[in-house]
Amino acid sequence: MTRLEGRSAVITGGGRGIGAACARALADAGARVVVTARTAPEVEAVADSIRESGGAALAYVADVTDESSVEALAAFAQERVGPVEVLVNNAGIAVSAPVHRTRLEDWNRVLAVNATGTFLCTRAFLPGMVAGGWGRIVNIASVAGLEGAAYISAYAASKHAQVGFTRAVAAEVASKGVTVNAVCPGYVDTAMTQQSVARIVEKTGKTAEEAMAAIVASSAQGRLIRPEEVADLALSLCDDSAGNVTGQALLMDGGGGSG
C-alpha cells in the first residue's frame, strides 16, 4: 500500500501501543513518519523497526505539553521530512479516582497531555496543511470522550475536550482541504489497560484475571481491541477517499464498553 507515498506524518505518543501501531501503518502506506514521545529508547526502537522493514522513519523526543518543545518538533519535522500533512495526536495519560479524591495536580496533568497537547500540536502543524491545501489530523480520543464513567472524571473531561476540539477545528478548516477527526476506542490491548487492571486490583481486591475479565466483558465481542485495529481506522481517515469525512468522533468499542 502506497496511498500516502510522498506524504509526511507526525505521530505523538508513538513509542508504544496505539501510537507505535499508527506509525507503522502510516509508514507501510508510504508516508515518511516522525515518531515522537518523551522517552527516547521507545521512539528510537519504533523508528528502527520501521526502517528495518523498509519504511522511512525518524525518532524525536518531545513533550506535547510544552509549547517550546512542540515548536522544536515542528521545526525538526519541517527540516527532515518536509511539510507535515498528517498528524496523529495520540499522546495520552489516564488517572482513576473518585472525584473528591482527584488531586488538582493529577487533573491538570491529564488535561495538559490529552487536551492541551492536542491543541499545541494541531496549532503547530495546521497552518502548513492549510497552506498546502491538503491535510489529515486524527485525534486518538476514547469512548470516554462521548460518555461518562465512574472514577475517570479527569480522563473523561480531557477526552470530551479533545472531541469538542476536533469538531471545532474541523469546522474551521472544512473548506481548506484539511480534515480533522477523532477515533474513540474502548479498551485497547495496551499498557494503559494494564494500568487499569492494576488499579482495579489495588482498589477492589480482585485478582488480575478477574479485573481483566470485567474489562473484557464490557465489549460485546468479548475481547480487547488490538492497537493495529485502531491504527487501521486512523489510516483510513488519512486517505484521499476520506476527504469528505471530517468533524467526526468515530466510536470503536466492539459493540459496547468504556474507555
N, C-alpha and C positions, 0 to 999 in steps of 0.2 A: 504494500500500500504506500503510495507516494502522494496522497492528496494534499499534503502540506509541504511538498517539495518547494524549497526556496523561502519558506516562512521561518521566522524566528520566534521562539517562545520562552517565557519565564515561568517557572513553577515554584511557588513558595511552599515551605514545609515539605520540600522534596526529598528529604533524606530517608524516608521510610513510608510504609503504609500506602495510603491513597496517593500522596504526592509522588512517591517513587514510581508507582504504577502509572500515574499520569505522564511523568517524564518519559518513561519507556514507551508508552503508547504514542505520544506525540513524535518521539524520535523515530519509531517504527513507521510512522506515517510520512516521514521525510523532513520533519522540522529540525532546525538547529536549536537545541534547548540549553537554557541556563538553569541549573538545578541549585536552588538556594535554601538555606536554613541556617540556624545558629550553630550547628555542630559540624565542624569541618570534616571529620572522618566519615560521617554518614553521607554527606553530599558528594564527597570525593569518590566514595565507593559506588554510589549510584551512577555518577558520570563515567567512571571507569568501566562499569559493566555495560553501559550503553555504547561506549566506544569499542569495546571488545566485540560487541555484536554488530559492528559496522555502522553505528549511528554517530551523530555529531552532538557532543555534549560538553559543557563546561560546568565546573562547580564554583560557587561563590558563597561566602559566608556573609549573611546579613540578618539584621533584626528588624522585622516588619513593623515593630512598634516605635522605631527610632527614625525620625524624619531624615536626618543626615545619612543614616545607613541605607535607607531606601533610595535616596538621591544618588549615593555612590553605586548602588546596584544598577540603577538605570544608566548611569554613565558607563559602567563596565559592560553592560549588555550592548549598548549602542556601539561601543568601540570594538567589541569582539565578535558580535553576531549580526550587527546592523539593526535597523529599526525593528522593534519588537511588535509583532502583530497578534500574538496570542499570549494571554496572561491567565494563569490558573492560580487563583487565590485559595490556597489550601492550608496554609499555616493556621493551626488552631490548638487550643487547650481547653480543658474542662475541669471544673471542681464540682463537688457534690456535698451539700449540707442543707439542713433546714434553713429557711431564710433568716431566722433570728440568730442562727449561729454562723452565718456567712460573714466573714471578715471583709471590711472595706478593701483591704489590700488584695484579697482574692477577687472580689468583684471588679476592681479596677484592672487587675491583670488580665482577667478573661475578656473584658470589653476591649482592652488595649490590643490584644493579639487578634481576636476574632473579628472585631468590628473596625477599630482604628487601623489595624494592619491592612485590611481590605481596602479601606479608604485611601491610605497613603500610597499603596502600590498602584491602585487604579488611577489616582491623580498623577502619578509619575509617568505612567505609560499611555494613558488615554490620549493625550494631545498628539502623540506620534501616530497613533492609529487613525485619528480623525484627519490629520494632515495627509496620510497616505490613502484615505478613502476605503480602508478595509481593516477590520479588527474583530477579535473574538475575546471576550472576557468571560471566564467561567469561575464562579464562586462556589467553593465546596462548603455548603451550609449543612443543614441537618433537618430531619423531620421535626426536631425541637425548634426550628425556626418557623414552623407552621402551627404548632400546638404546644401546650404546656405539659409538664410532668413534675411530680413531686421531687423536691430536693435539688433541682437544677436551675434555680431562678437566674443565676448569673449566666450560665451557659445558654439557657433559652432566650434570655434577653439579648445576648450578643448575637445569637443566630437569627432572631427576629429582626435585629438591626441590619444584619447582613442581607437578609431577604428584602427588606424595605429599601436598602441602599441599591440593591440590584435593580429593582423596579424603577427607582427614580432615575438612575443613570441611564438605563435603557431608554426611557422616555426622552431624556435629554439629547441622546445621540442617535435616535431612531432613523434620522434621515442622512446620517453620515457614513453609512456602510459598516457601522460597528454594532455588534450585538453583545448584550450583557445578560447572562442567565445564571441561575443558581441550581445546583444539584443538591437534593435534600435526602440523603440516605438515612436509613435506620442504623441498626448496629452492624458495623463492619468488622471483619476479622483483622483487627489492628491492635497495636499496643494500647490505644485509648480504651478499647473494650476490655482488654485485660485489666486495666486500671479500674474500670467499673466493677469488674468481678472482685477485685481485691477490696474495694470499698464496701461492697455488699457483704463480703466475708467478715470484714472488720466490724461492721455495724450491726449485723444480724446474727452472727454466729453460724451461718450456713457454711457448708463446705464449698470449695471452689466449684466442684461438679454441680452442686445444687444451684449455686449462683448462676453459672453458665446456662444451666437448663432453663432457669427462669427467664434469662435474656433471650435465649433461642425461641422459647415459647411465645415471645411477643411477635414473632413473624409467622404468618400463615404458612410459609414454606418450610418452617421448622429448621432454619439454618441461618448462619451469619452471611452477610453479603461479602463477596470477595472484593478486595481493592481493585482488581482488574475489571470487575463489572462496573464500578464507579468510573474508572478511567475510560472505559469504552463509551459510556454515556457522555462524559466530558468531551471526548474526541469527536463524537458525532455532532456536538454543538459547534465544533470548530470548522466543519466542512462548509464549502461554498453552498451546498444544497440546503444548509440550515440558515440561510440569510434572512428568512422571514420569521425565525424563531427568536424572540427577544423579550426580555422582561418577565421571563417565566421562572417559576420555582418548581422544578420537576421532582416529584415525590418518588423515592426509590426505597421502599420499605418491605418488600416481599409480601405485600398484602396486609400489612398492619404491624405496628411496632412503635417504639420510641427511640430517639437518638440520644 
